[in-house]
C-alpha cells in the first residue's frame, strides 16, 4: 500500500481527511494559507484516491477501513495526537477514530459529517452518478481530473455504489455510522455544518446534536456541502476553526 500525502507548514499537527471524491474537489488551500505558519498540515489521499494505491472497489465498511489506514499513516509519519479536520466521509472517519482511538488524536473538527446511513434525499443523486458520471459540471470534472486523472469516473461510481450498499444494509432509517456510541467521545469536537447542505437529511443535524451533547456547533448560514472551500464562507470557517484549534492546542 502506498499513501500519497501533502505536507505543509510547521508546528502542532493538523491532519485533513478529504471527502468521498478526493481532495481537489473541495481543496484546503485557504486553510493552509492561514494556518501553516503555526501548524504542520498533513493531507493524505486515501487508498483509491489521487496518487495513492488504486483499488478495485469501495466496500460498504470503507469508513472503518479508512480509519484504520489513517492510524497507520499517523504512526508511519510519527504524527502524535493531531487535530483531525474531516470533511464529509472524512468527518465520519475522524469521529470513528476519536471514538475508537482517543489516544491517537487530540481533537476533531468534523465538517459536513453524516450521521444516518440511509440518505433517501440523496438516493437519486447517487443513482444518477452511477448511470452517468460525466453528467457532473465541467469545473467539477476538471477538479476530478486533476486529482485522479482518467480514473475519475471510476472514483465517482465506486463511491456512489458504496453509499447505495451502505443504505441497503442499514437496519432502519435511523441506523447510524457509530453504533449508537457517538456520545462516548470525550475529546473536544467542533461540528461545522452548512445550513443548506444538500446531503443532510431532515432531522439529521438534530440527531447529531443529541449524540454529541458536549460538542461545539458552528452552523454556517450560506454553507452548502463544503463551507471550508466555498468562496462566501471559507474565511469565516477558517476563523472559527482556528479559534477552536487555539483553545485545544493552548
C-alpha positions in Angstrom: 0.0 0.0 0.0 1.3 3.4 -1.0 -0.2 6.5 0.5 0.5 9.9 -1.0 0.2 13.0 1.2 0.6 16.7 1.2 2.7 18.3 3.9 2.9 22.0 4.6 3.9 24.3 7.5 5.3 23.6 10.9 4.1 23.4 14.4 1.4 21.4 16.2 -0.1 18.9 13.7 -3.4 19.3 11.8 -4.5 16.4 9.6 -7.2 17.0 7.0 -9.2 14.0 5.8 -10.9 14.5 2.5 -14.4 13.7 1.3 -15.7 10.9 -1.0 -14.5 12.4 -4.3 -10.9 13.2 -3.1 -9.0 16.3 -2.2 -9.2 18.6 -5.3 -12.9 18.9 -5.4 -13.0 20.7 -2.1 -9.4 21.9 -1.5 -8.0 23.1 1.7 -5.9 25.9 0.1 -7.3 28.8 2.2 -6.8 26.9 5.4 -3.2 26.1 4.5 -2.5 29.7 3.8 -3.9 30.8 7.1 -2.8 28.0 9.4 0.6 26.7 8.0 2.6 29.4 9.9 1.7 27.7 13.2 0.7 24.2 12.3 2.1 21.2 10.3 -0.7 20.4 7.9 -0.8 16.8 6.5 -3.4 15.8 3.9 -3.3 12.1 2.9 -5.0 10.7 -0.1 -6.9 7.6 1.0 -6.4 4.3 -0.9 -8.1 4.6 -4.3 -7.8 8.4 -4.4 -5.3 10.8 -6.0 -1.8 9.4 -6.1 -2.3 6.7 -3.5 -2.6 3.0 -4.3 -5.5 2.2 -6.6 -8.4 0.0 -5.5 -11.0 -2.1 -7.4 -14.0 -1.4 -5.2 -15.1 0.6 -2.2 -16.7 -1.8 0.3 -19.6 -0.7 2.5 -17.4 -0.6 5.5 -14.9 1.7 3.9 -15.1 4.3 6.6 -13.8 1.9 9.2 -11.2 0.6 6.9 -10.1 4.2 6.2 -10.0 4.9 9.9 -7.5 2.0 10.4 -5.5 3.2 7.4 -5.3 6.7 8.9 -3.9 5.3 12.1 -1.2 3.6 10.1 -0.4 6.8 8.3 -0.1 8.8 11.5 2.2 6.1 13.0 4.3 5.9 9.9 4.8 9.7 9.8 5.3 10.0 13.5 2.4 12.3 14.0 1.3 12.3 17.6 -2.2 13.4 18.7 -3.0 15.7 15.9 -6.2 17.7 15.5 -8.2 16.0 12.8 -10.3 18.0 10.3 -12.5 15.6 8.4 -14.9 16.7 5.6 -17.9 14.6 4.7 -16.7 10.9 4.5 -13.5 12.2 6.2 -15.7 13.5 9.0 -17.1 10.1 9.6 -13.6 8.7 9.7 -12.4 11.4 12.1 -15.3 10.6 14.5 -14.7 6.9 14.3 -11.0 7.5 15.1 -11.9 9.8 18.0 -14.3 7.1 19.3 -12.0 4.1 18.7 -8.5 5.5 19.4 -8.9 8.6 21.6 -5.2 8.2 22.5 -4.2 8.9 18.8 -5.8 12.3 18.4 -6.3 15.5 20.5 -9.5 16.9 18.9 -11.7 16.7 15.9 -13.2 19.2 13.5 -16.0 17.5 11.6 -17.5 19.3 8.6 -20.5 18.2 6.6 -20.5 15.0 8.6 -23.1 12.2 8.2 -25.0 10.6 11.0 -27.5 8.4 9.3 -26.5 5.5 7.0 -29.6 5.9 4.8 -29.8 9.0 2.7 -33.2 9.0 0.9 -32.9 12.5 -0.3 -29.6 11.7 -2.0 -30.5 8.4 -3.5 -31.4 9.8 -6.9 -28.2 11.8 -6.8 -26.1 8.7 -6.4 -28.1 6.7 -8.9 -27.6 9.5 -11.5 -23.9 9.4 -11.0 -23.7 5.7 -11.3 -25.6 5.9 -14.6 -23.7 8.8 -16.0 -20.7 10.3 -14.0 -19.9 12.6 -16.9 -23.1 14.5 -16.0 -21.1 16.4 -13.5 -20.4 20.1 -14.2 -17.3 20.8 -16.3 -15.5 22.6 -13.4 -16.2 19.7 -11.1 -15.0 17.2 -13.7 -11.8 19.3 -14.2 -11.0 19.2 -10.5 -11.6 15.4 -10.5 -9.2 15.0 -13.5 -6.5 17.0 -11.6 -6.9 14.6 -8.7 -7.4 11.2 -10.3 -6.6 11.6 -14.0 -8.6 9.4 -16.4 -9.8 7.2 -13.4 -12.0 10.0 -12.0 -15.2 8.4 -13.3 -14.4 5.2 -11.5 -13.9 7.1 -8.3 -17.3 8.7 -8.6 -19.1 5.4 -9.5 -17.3 3.4 -6.8 -18.3 6.0 -4.1 -21.9 6.2 -5.3 -22.2 2.4 -5.3 -20.7 2.2 -1.8 -23.3 4.6 -0.4 -26.0 2.6 -2.1 -24.7 -0.6 -0.4 -24.5 1.2 3.0 -28.1 2.3 2.8 -29.3 -1.1 1.7 -27.5 -2.8 4.6 -28.9 -0.4 7.2 -31.3 -1.9 9.7 -33.6 1.2 9.7 -33.8 4.9 8.7 -32.1 5.9 12.0 -29.2 3.4 11.8 -26.1 5.5 12.4 -22.4 5.1 11.5 -21.3 4.9 15.1 -23.4 2.1 16.5 -25.2 4.5 18.9 -21.9 5.2 20.7 -21.1 8.7 19.5 -21.8 10.3 22.9 -18.9 8.3 24.3 -16.4 10.6 22.6 -14.6 12.5 25.3 -12.3 14.6 23.1 -13.1 18.2 22.1 -15.2 18.2 18.9 -16.2 21.1 16.7 -19.0 20.4 14.2 -19.0 22.7 11.2 -22.1 22.3 9.0 -23.7 24.2 6.1 -27.3 25.2 6.8 -28.2 24.3 3.2 -26.1 21.2 2.8 -28.0 19.1 0.2 -26.5 15.8 1.6 -28.1 16.3 5.0 -31.4 14.5 5.7 -34.3 16.1 7.6 -33.6 15.7 11.4 -30.0 14.5 10.8 -28.3 17.6 12.3 -30.6 17.5 15.3 -29.7 13.8 15.8 -26.0 14.7 15.6 -26.5 17.4 18.3 -28.2 14.9 20.6 -25.4 12.3 20.0 -22.7 14.9 20.7 -24.0 16.9 23.6 -20.6 18.4 24.6 -19.5 19.3 21.1 -19.4 22.9 19.8 -21.5 23.6 16.7 -20.9 26.2 14.1 -23.8 26.3 11.6 -22.8 28.3 8.5 -25.9 30.1 7.1 -24.9 30.1 3.5 -22.9 26.9 3.7 -23.6 24.0 1.4 -21.6 20.7 1.5 -18.1 22.3 1.8 -18.2 25.6 3.7 -14.4 25.4 4.0 -13.9 25.8 0.3 -16.9 28.0 -0.7 -15.8 31.5 -1.5 -18.5 33.1 0.6 -17.9 31.1 3.7 -14.3 29.9 3.7 -12.8 32.7 5.7 -15.5 32.5 8.4 -15.0 28.7 8.7 -11.2 29.1 8.9 -11.6 31.7 11.7 -14.0 29.5 13.7 -11.7 26.5 13.3 -8.6 28.5 14.2 -10.2 29.7 17.4 -11.1 26.1 18.3 -7.6 24.8 17.5 -6.0 27.5 19.6 -8.1 26.5 22.5 -7.3 22.8 22.1 -3.6 23.3 21.5 -3.1 26.1 24.1 
